[in-house]
Amino acid sequence: MIIGITGGSGFIGNAVRMAAQLRDDKVVLFSRRRSPDARLFSLRESLDVEGCEGLVHLAGESIIGLWTKEKRRRILESRIEGTRRLVEGIAAATMKPRVLVSASAIGFYGDTGDRLADENSPPGNGFLSEVAQAWEQEALKAEAYGVRVVRLRIGFVLGRQGGAMKLISPIFRLGLGGHLGSGRQWMSCIDVKDLASMVMECLHNDSIHGAVNAVMPEPVTNREFTKAVARACHRPAVFQVPAFVLRIILGDLSHLLLDSQRIAPGRLNGLGLSYDFPTVVAAAREIFSQG
């Protein structure tokens, strides 16, 4: 399959590229800069998707950083306008791609508390939920052109080369790790390699469409996550960051750390998909075993 990837140079994108190469798929990259090796990705121009049999849409402004009014605008605009330009490219293509795997996030469900949510659960409230809903609505417009659309709701991604673990790992290595707030809030994680495998399955399995939760089989509490990471790097984790401190320092970004996300991979469980790293313990061991 010839696969076009937006955000292909990022943390998740690199893992998807490697997974595609292992399957002997050909990758077409989209970049914000014109180059001989990539097609242009722009929020202002339709994308040239000609020749792409499948598309993986990962591009978007990072949610890490203080959520100022300007930051919020960039987060939302990058997803809506980027997806809109991609769908315009699909509309203009002589040969339409067969499938679009468009990234979304489990933030779609908002703060779930202790309630377990799956793909049939309704959307929640809050900024991240609003962003995910708007992002998915733009992606769904590709269905008008006969494209199978998969909305991949991605959990907290674990991996050594990037994402939040790149920030967290040094703290735990120094023995300064600890749970956040009460530590009782739920986290639904996924190893980046398993995530890339899920993307490949969504591309190649014609029976998959609609919303898909890309998370491990079992969510964990923040306290359990902290213990698993601390054990993997052989350090104590005795510190606690009170919720009120996070709210003062981070403002609305604190929702990312304190809200509960107890999410089940209902669709993937039904497919019997295997995980290389089915638990946070296994993923953390893999991350810290590489030095």
C-alpha positions as CSV (number, residue, x, y, z in Angstrom):
1,M,0.0,0.0,0.0
2,I,1.2,3.6,-0.7
3,I,0.6,5.5,2.5
4,G,0.6,9.2,2.9
5,I,1.5,10.4,6.4
6,T,1.0,13.9,7.9
7,G,3.1,14.5,11.0
8,G,5.4,11.7,9.8
9,S,8.5,13.2,11.4
10,G,7.1,13.3,14.9
11,F,7.2,10.8,17.7
12,I,4.2,8.7,16.6
13,G,4.8,9.4,12.9
14,N,8.3,7.9,13.1
15,A,6.9,4.7,14.7
16,V,4.2,4.5,12.0
17,R,6.8,4.9,9.2
18,M,8.9,2.0,10.7
19,A,5.8,-0.2,11.0
20,A,4.9,0.6,7.4
21,Q,8.4,-0.3,6.1
22,L,8.3,-3.6,7.9
23,R,5.1,-4.4,5.9
24,D,6.8,-3.3,2.7
25,D,4.4,-0.4,2.3
26,K,5.6,2.7,0.6
27,V,5.5,5.9,2.6
28,V,4.8,9.4,1.2
29,L,5.6,12.1,3.8
30,F,3.8,15.5,4.1
31,S,5.9,18.3,5.6
32,R,5.4,22.0,6.4
33,R,8.5,22.7,4.3
34,R,8.7,21.9,0.6
35,S,11.5,19.3,-0.1
36,P,12.3,16.6,-2.7
37,D,11.5,14.0,-0.1
38,A,8.1,15.3,1.0
39,R,4.9,16.9,-0.2
40,L,3.7,20.1,1.3
41,F,1.4,20.1,4.3
42,S,-0.3,23.4,4.8
43,L,-3.2,24.9,6.7
44,R,-3.9,27.2,3.7
45,E,-3.5,24.9,0.7
46,S,-5.2,21.6,-0.3
47,L,-2.9,18.6,0.1
48,D,-1.7,16.7,-2.9
49,V,-2.8,13.1,-2.1
50,E,-2.7,11.8,-5.6
51,G,-1.4,8.2,-5.7
52,C,-1.9,7.6,-2.0
53,E,-4.0,4.4,-1.3
54,G,-4.2,5.1,2.4
55,L,-3.7,8.2,4.6
56,V,-2.6,8.6,8.2
57,H,-3.3,12.0,9.6
58,L,-1.2,12.8,12.7
59,A,-0.3,16.5,12.3
60,G,-1.5,19.0,14.9
61,E,-0.2,21.6,17.4
62,S,1.2,20.0,20.5
63,I,-1.1,20.2,23.5
64,I,1.9,20.5,25.8
65,G,2.4,24.1,27.0
66,L,0.4,26.7,28.9
67,W,-3.1,26.9,27.4
68,T,-3.2,30.6,26.7
69,K,-5.8,32.0,24.4
70,E,-3.3,31.9,21.6
71,K,-2.2,28.3,22.4
72,R,-5.8,27.1,22.4
73,R,-6.4,28.8,19.1
74,R,-3.4,27.0,17.5
75,I,-4.4,23.6,18.9
76,L,-7.9,23.9,17.5
77,E,-7.0,25.6,14.2
78,S,-4.2,23.2,13.4
79,R,-6.5,20.2,13.7
80,I,-9.6,21.7,11.9
81,E,-7.8,23.5,9.1
82,G,-5.2,20.7,8.6
83,T,-7.9,18.1,8.3
84,R,-10.0,20.3,6.1
85,R,-7.1,20.8,3.7
86,L,-6.5,17.0,3.6
87,V,-10.2,16.3,2.8
88,E,-10.0,18.9,0.1
89,G,-7.0,17.0,-1.4
90,I,-9.1,13.8,-1.3
91,A,-11.9,15.6,-3.2
92,A,-9.5,16.8,-5.9
93,A,-7.6,13.5,-6.3
94,T,-8.3,11.6,-9.5
95,M,-7.9,8.3,-7.7
96,K,-9.3,8.5,-4.1
97,P,-7.5,6.8,-1.2
98,R,-9.3,3.8,0.1
99,V,-8.9,4.7,3.8
100,L,-8.1,7.6,6.1
101,V,-6.9,6.9,9.6
102,S,-7.2,10.2,11.4
103,A,-5.8,10.8,14.8
104,S,-8.1,11.9,17.6
105,A,-7.7,11.5,21.4
106,I,-9.4,9.9,24.4
107,G,-9.9,13.4,25.5
108,F,-13.1,13.1,23.5
109,Y,-14.7,11.4,26.5
110,G,-13.8,14.2,28.9
111,D,-13.2,13.4,32.6
112,T,-14.8,9.9,33.0
113,G,-14.2,9.6,36.8
114,D,-14.4,5.9,37.7
115,R,-16.8,5.2,34.8
116,L,-15.3,2.9,32.1
117,A,-15.9,4.4,28.6
118,D,-15.7,2.7,25.2
119,E,-16.4,3.7,21.7
120,N,-20.1,3.8,22.3
121,S,-19.8,6.3,25.1
122,P,-20.9,9.9,24.5
123,P,-18.5,12.8,24.3
124,G,-17.6,14.6,27.4
125,N,-17.0,18.3,28.3
126,G,-14.0,20.6,28.3
127,F,-11.5,22.0,25.9
128,L,-9.9,18.7,24.8
129,S,-13.2,17.1,24.2
130,E,-14.4,20.0,22.1
131,V,-11.2,19.8,20.1
132,A,-11.5,16.0,19.5
133,Q,-15.1,16.3,18.5
134,A,-14.4,19.1,16.0
135,W,-11.3,17.2,14.6
136,E,-13.3,14.1,14.1
137,Q,-16.2,15.9,12.3
138,E,-13.7,17.3,9.8
139,A,-12.3,13.8,9.1
140,L,-15.7,12.3,8.7
141,K,-16.3,14.6,5.6
142,A,-13.9,12.3,3.7
143,E,-16.7,9.6,3.7
144,A,-18.6,11.7,1.1
145,Y,-15.8,10.6,-1.4
146,G,-16.1,6.9,-0.7
147,V,-13.2,6.8,1.8
148,R,-13.3,4.5,4.8
149,V,-12.6,6.7,7.8
150,V,-11.1,5.5,11.1
151,R,-11.1,8.0,14.0
152,L,-8.2,6.7,16.2
153,R,-8.7,8.0,19.7
154,I,-5.2,7.8,21.1
155,G,-4.4,7.4,24.8
156,F,-1.3,8.5,26.8
157,V,1.5,7.3,24.5
158,L,4.5,5.7,26.1
159,G,7.9,5.4,24.4
160,R,11.5,6.3,25.0
161,Q,12.1,8.6,22.0
162,G,9.5,11.2,22.6
163,G,6.1,12.2,23.9
164,A,5.5,12.9,27.6
165,M,7.8,10.1,28.7
166,K,10.8,12.1,27.3
167,L,9.9,14.7,30.0
168,I,8.9,12.3,32.7
169,S,11.9,9.8,32.5
170,P,14.6,12.2,33.7
171,I,12.5,13.2,36.8
172,F,12.1,9.5,37.8
173,R,15.7,8.7,37.1
174,L,16.6,11.4,39.7
175,G,14.3,9.8,42.2
176,L,12.0,12.8,42.1
177,G,9.0,11.0,40.7
178,G,5.6,10.8,42.4
179,H,1.9,10.7,41.9
180,L,-0.1,13.7,40.9
181,G,-3.0,15.0,43.0
182,S,-4.8,12.2,44.7
183,G,-3.2,9.6,42.4
184,R,-6.6,8.0,42.0
185,Q,-7.3,9.5,38.6
186,W,-7.3,6.9,35.8
187,M,-4.9,6.8,32.9
188,S,-5.3,4.9,29.7
189,C,-2.0,4.3,28.0
190,I,-0.5,2.8,24.9
191,D,3.0,1.9,23.9
192,V,4.1,3.8,20.7
193,K,5.0,0.5,19.0
194,D,1.6,-1.0,19.7
195,L,0.0,2.2,18.5
196,A,1.9,2.0,15.2
197,S,0.7,-1.6,14.8
198,M,-2.9,-0.5,15.4
199,V,-2.5,2.1,12.7
200,M,-1.3,-0.6,10.3
201,E,-4.3,-2.8,11.2
202,C,-6.7,0.1,10.6
203,L,-5.2,0.7,7.2
204,H,-5.2,-2.8,6.0
205,N,-8.3,-4.3,7.6
206,D,-11.3,-3.1,5.5
207,S,-13.7,-4.1,8.3
208,I,-12.5,-1.4,10.6
209,H,-14.2,2.0,10.5
210,G,-15.5,4.6,12.8
211,A,-14.1,5.3,16.3
212,V,-11.4,3.1,17.7
213,N,-9.8,3.6,21.1
214,A,-6.0,3.1,20.9
215,V,-5.3,2.1,24.5
216,M,-4.0,-0.8,26.5
217,P,-6.5,-3.5,27.6
218,E,-6.5,-2.2,31.2
219,P,-6.4,1.4,32.4
220,V,-4.4,2.2,35.6
221,T,-4.5,4.8,38.3
222,N,-1.9,7.6,38.3
223,R,-0.6,6.0,41.5
224,E,-0.2,2.6,39.8
225,F,1.5,4.3,36.8
226,T,3.9,6.0,39.1
227,K,4.9,2.8,40.9
228,A,5.4,1.0,37.6
229,V,7.7,3.7,36.2
230,A,9.7,4.0,39.4
231,R,10.3,0.2,39.6
232,A,11.3,0.1,36.0
233,C,14.0,2.7,36.6
234,H,14.9,1.3,40.0
235,R,14.2,4.6,41.9
236,P,11.9,5.5,44.7
237,A,8.8,7.6,44.0
238,V,7.9,9.2,47.2
239,F,7.0,12.7,46.1
240,Q,3.5,14.0,45.6
241,V,2.4,17.1,43.7
242,P,-0.8,18.4,45.2
243,A,-3.6,19.1,42.8
244,F,-3.9,22.8,43.8
245,V,-0.2,23.3,43.0
246,L,-0.7,21.9,39.5
247,R,-3.7,24.1,39.0
248,I,-1.8,27.2,40.1
249,I,1.3,26.5,38.0
250,L,-0.4,25.0,34.9
251,G,-3.8,26.5,34.8
252,D,-6.2,24.7,32.5
253,L,-3.4,22.4,31.3
254,S,-3.7,20.7,34.7
255,H,-6.8,18.9,33.4
256,L,-4.4,16.8,31.3
257,L,-2.8,15.5,34.4
258,L,-5.7,15.4,36.9
259,D,-8.7,14.4,34.9
260,S,-9.7,10.7,34.9
261,Q,-9.5,8.8,31.6
262,R,-10.8,5.3,32.2
263,I,-11.1,4.0,28.6
264,A,-11.5,0.5,27.2
265,P,-10.4,-0.6,23.7
266,G,-13.7,-2.1,22.8
267,R,-13.3,-2.3,19.0
268,L,-9.7,-3.7,19.2
269,N,-10.7,-6.2,21.8
270,G,-13.3,-7.5,19.4
271,L,-10.6,-8.0,16.7
272,G,-8.4,-10.0,19.0
273,L,-5.5,-7.7,18.3
274,S,-2.3,-8.7,20.3
275,Y,-0.2,-6.3,22.2
276,D,3.6,-6.4,22.5
277,F,3.3,-4.3,25.6
278,P,-0.2,-4.9,27.1
279,T,0.5,-3.3,30.5
280,V,2.2,-0.1,31.8
281,V,4.6,-2.4,33.7
282,A,5.7,-4.1,30.4
283,A,6.0,-0.8,28.5
284,A,8.0,0.9,31.3
285,R,10.4,-2.0,31.5
286,E,11.0,-1.8,27.8
287,I,11.6,2.0,28.0
288,F,14.1,1.9,30.8
289,S,15.8,-1.3,29.8
290,Q,17.4,0.6,26.9
291,G,19.4,2.9,29.2
